[in-house]
């Protein structure tokens, strides 16, 4: 299992479209050799763009706000994550100063469990 989350702000949110998010999600699926079950489906609500893909291995979700330029991405898979996914996301979404979190199978975040 691998999870990648990316939060940040884009320098060019006006370039985002539902079609560009669908293409990005499809490219992540191809890059990791995943199997799609559903999607990608992309929705627009005012300045918000959302894109979801259900994969056999879990899911990909992209949440973007054109008004603020904020980006929230989650890629979760029970397969190994291709390390190129992170750079693909940063480049295609124009994210500057991202907060990136990777969690690999068997790892737990550094936190005390009560």
C-alpha beads as a LAMMPS data file, in Angstrom:
LAMMPS data file: protein, C-alpha beads

114 atoms
113 bonds

1 atom types
1 bond types

-500.0 500.0 xlo xhi
-500.0 500.0 ylo yhi
-500.0 500.0 zlo zhi

Masses

1 110.0

Atoms # bond

1 1 1 0.000 0.000 0.000
2 1 1 1.214 3.481 -0.757
3 1 1 -0.369 6.843 -0.169
4 1 1 0.738 10.172 -1.565
5 1 1 -0.860 13.424 -0.457
6 1 1 0.081 16.761 -1.926
7 1 1 -1.175 20.124 -0.698
8 1 1 -0.045 23.432 -2.085
9 1 1 -0.788 26.510 -4.110
10 1 1 -0.544 26.844 -7.868
11 1 1 0.976 29.637 -9.892
12 1 1 -1.465 29.033 -12.765
13 1 1 -4.903 27.839 -11.583
14 1 1 -6.625 29.429 -14.586
15 1 1 -5.144 26.621 -16.731
16 1 1 -7.098 23.935 -14.849
17 1 1 -10.077 22.423 -16.634
18 1 1 -12.188 19.326 -15.999
19 1 1 -10.552 17.769 -19.078
20 1 1 -7.013 18.519 -17.854
21 1 1 -7.772 16.889 -14.493
22 1 1 -9.190 13.794 -16.190
23 1 1 -6.055 13.553 -18.341
24 1 1 -3.835 13.935 -15.260
25 1 1 -5.715 11.189 -13.418
26 1 1 -5.474 8.885 -16.449
27 1 1 -1.732 9.568 -16.663
28 1 1 -1.274 8.619 -12.981
29 1 1 -3.180 5.372 -13.593
30 1 1 -0.968 4.559 -16.591
31 1 1 2.257 5.537 -14.832
32 1 1 1.525 3.162 -11.935
33 1 1 0.001 0.341 -13.995
34 1 1 -3.297 0.604 -12.124
35 1 1 -6.687 -0.753 -13.196
36 1 1 -9.562 1.752 -13.417
37 1 1 -12.999 0.737 -12.158
38 1 1 -14.725 4.103 -12.534
39 1 1 -13.800 7.512 -13.859
40 1 1 -12.111 9.742 -13.947
41 1 1 -15.126 11.924 -13.229
42 1 1 -14.610 15.649 -12.956
43 1 1 -16.986 18.215 -11.456
44 1 1 -17.012 21.990 -11.299
45 1 1 -18.687 23.883 -8.442
46 1 1 -18.023 27.608 -8.760
47 1 1 -14.261 27.984 -8.398
48 1 1 -13.828 24.386 -7.179
49 1 1 -12.725 21.578 -9.501
50 1 1 -12.953 17.989 -8.283
51 1 1 -11.778 14.833 -10.027
52 1 1 -12.167 11.284 -8.747
53 1 1 -11.000 7.962 -10.116
54 1 1 -11.854 4.655 -8.496
55 1 1 -9.119 2.123 -9.178
56 1 1 -8.919 -1.580 -8.322
57 1 1 -6.078 -0.629 -5.994
58 1 1 -8.071 2.193 -4.265
59 1 1 -8.532 5.805 -5.499
60 1 1 -7.179 9.065 -6.868
61 1 1 -8.781 12.353 -5.813
62 1 1 -7.912 15.851 -6.968
63 1 1 -9.441 18.922 -5.290
64 1 1 -8.529 22.327 -6.680
65 1 1 -9.753 25.855 -6.027
66 1 1 -9.221 28.209 -8.967
67 1 1 -9.975 31.290 -6.860
68 1 1 -7.289 30.686 -4.224
69 1 1 -5.017 28.433 -6.318
70 1 1 -5.071 25.840 -3.541
71 1 1 -4.557 22.166 -4.368
72 1 1 -5.314 19.025 -2.343
73 1 1 -4.433 15.654 -3.893
74 1 1 -4.680 12.094 -2.563
75 1 1 -3.392 9.039 -4.437
76 1 1 -3.911 5.784 -2.556
77 1 1 -2.952 2.381 -3.933
78 1 1 -2.226 -1.117 -2.652
79 1 1 0.461 -1.352 -5.356
80 1 1 3.857 0.316 -5.326
81 1 1 3.703 4.012 -6.178
82 1 1 5.801 5.120 -9.117
83 1 1 8.099 7.871 -7.740
84 1 1 7.402 9.958 -10.868
85 1 1 3.800 10.584 -9.742
86 1 1 4.875 13.351 -7.358
87 1 1 6.799 15.311 -9.995
88 1 1 3.972 14.806 -12.514
89 1 1 1.483 16.344 -10.073
90 1 1 3.739 19.270 -9.161
91 1 1 4.508 20.079 -12.785
92 1 1 1.037 19.678 -14.291
93 1 1 -0.761 21.529 -11.496
94 1 1 1.940 24.225 -11.187
95 1 1 2.305 23.691 -7.445
96 1 1 4.816 25.867 -5.604
97 1 1 6.110 25.057 -2.099
98 1 1 4.120 21.822 -1.800
99 1 1 3.493 19.868 1.364
100 1 1 4.068 16.252 0.334
101 1 1 3.452 13.182 2.473
102 1 1 4.344 9.593 1.502
103 1 1 3.178 6.561 3.438
104 1 1 4.442 3.145 2.375
105 1 1 3.032 -0.245 3.379
106 1 1 3.837 -1.123 6.971
107 1 1 4.846 2.405 7.962
108 1 1 2.961 4.424 10.513
109 1 1 3.326 8.160 10.966
110 1 1 5.446 9.282 13.913
111 1 1 2.620 9.609 16.393
112 1 1 1.870 8.080 19.739
113 1 1 -0.985 5.619 19.774
114 1 1 -2.946 5.728 23.011

Bonds

1 1 1 2
2 1 2 3
3 1 3 4
4 1 4 5
5 1 5 6
6 1 6 7
7 1 7 8
8 1 8 9
9 1 9 10
10 1 10 11
11 1 11 12
12 1 12 13
13 1 13 14
14 1 14 15
15 1 15 16
16 1 16 17
17 1 17 18
18 1 18 19
19 1 19 20
20 1 20 21
21 1 21 22
22 1 22 23
23 1 23 24
24 1 24 25
25 1 25 26
26 1 26 27
27 1 27 28
28 1 28 29
29 1 29 30
30 1 30 31
31 1 31 32
32 1 32 33
33 1 33 34
34 1 34 35
35 1 35 36
36 1 36 37
37 1 37 38
38 1 38 39
39 1 39 40
40 1 40 41
41 1 41 42
42 1 42 43
43 1 43 44
44 1 44 45
45 1 45 46
46 1 46 47
47 1 47 48
48 1 48 49
49 1 49 50
50 1 50 51
51 1 51 52
52 1 52 53
53 1 53 54
54 1 54 55
55 1 55 56
56 1 56 57
57 1 57 58
58 1 58 59
59 1 59 60
60 1 60 61
61 1 61 62
62 1 62 63
63 1 63 64
64 1 64 65
65 1 65 66
66 1 66 67
67 1 67 68
68 1 68 69
69 1 69 70
70 1 70 71
71 1 71 72
72 1 72 73
73 1 73 74
74 1 74 75
75 1 75 76
76 1 76 77
77 1 77 78
78 1 78 79
79 1 79 80
80 1 80 81
81 1 81 82
82 1 82 83
83 1 83 84
84 1 84 85
85 1 85 86
86 1 86 87
87 1 87 88
88 1 88 89
89 1 89 90
90 1 90 91
91 1 91 92
92 1 92 93
93 1 93 94
94 1 94 95
95 1 95 96
96 1 96 97
97 1 97 98
98 1 98 99
99 1 99 100
100 1 100 101
101 1 101 102
102 1 102 103
103 1 103 104
104 1 104 105
105 1 105 106
106 1 106 107
107 1 107 108
108 1 108 109
109 1 109 110
110 1 110 111
111 1 111 112
112 1 112 113
113 1 113 114
